């Protein structure tokens, strides 16, 4: 079992249409800029449906579901998940 954070960005049609492709770009840039790409399990699930389609875009981090995620919220989630290292 991995102790690394696990991020799922739903790419189902509703979440994709509501902007999760932008959230994916924010996530990839954040991880690359901080050299964290090898420290995260990033799952993109095209068929994933969490039953929250009307509340999308949906992002799940370590089992916690976030709804209505826009790029600013995505950045905040990432900052919370990966606090600055001393």
N, C-alpha and C positions, 0 to 999 in steps of 0.2 A: 504494500500500500504506500502510495506517495504522500509525502507531507507538503508537496508543492500545491499552491492554489490551483483550482480547477475552474476555468471560465467556460461557460457555454453561451454562445451568442446564437439565438434562434434565427435561422434563415428560412423559416417557413414563409409562405407567400404573404401572410398578413404582416408579420414582423419585418420582412424584407421591404414591403411596400411602405411601411411606416418609418423606415430609416435605419434599420439595423446594418445595412451595408456601410453607412457612415460610421456607426459605432465600431464596426470591425476595423475600419481604417484608423480610427482613433486608438483602438487597442493595439494594433500592430505597430503604429508609430511610437506610442508610449513605451512599449516593450523594447523596441529596437533602440530608441534614444537612450534608454537606461541600461542596455546590455542585459536585459532580462529574458530574452526570447527562449533561452535554454532552461530557464527556471520555472516555466509555466506549462501546464497541460491545457492547451487551448483546443476546444472542441467546437466545430462548426457543424451544426446538424440541420441539414436541409429538410428533413422530414420530422424534426422535433416539433411537438406541439405540447405545450404545458397546460392547455386549457384556458389560457389567459389572452387569447388572440385579440379580444376587444381592448385589452389594456396594454398592448404592445407599443413599441418594441420591448421584448422580454430578454433579459440577460440574467443568467444564473451564476453566482460565484459561491463555490463551496457549499452548494445546497440552498443558498439564500436567493430567492427570486426577487428581482427588481423589475418593475413594470413602468411603462412610459419613459423609457430611457432615451435621452437625446445625447448628442456628443458632449455637452457640458456635464451631464450626470454621469456619463460613461467615464469621463476623466476623473470626476470625484470618486467614483467607485474604485478606479485603479489606484488613485492616491491613497485611499483607505486600505486597499489590499496590499499595496507595496509602499509602506511609509519610507520616507527618506532614510538612508543608512547613515549612521554617525561616522 
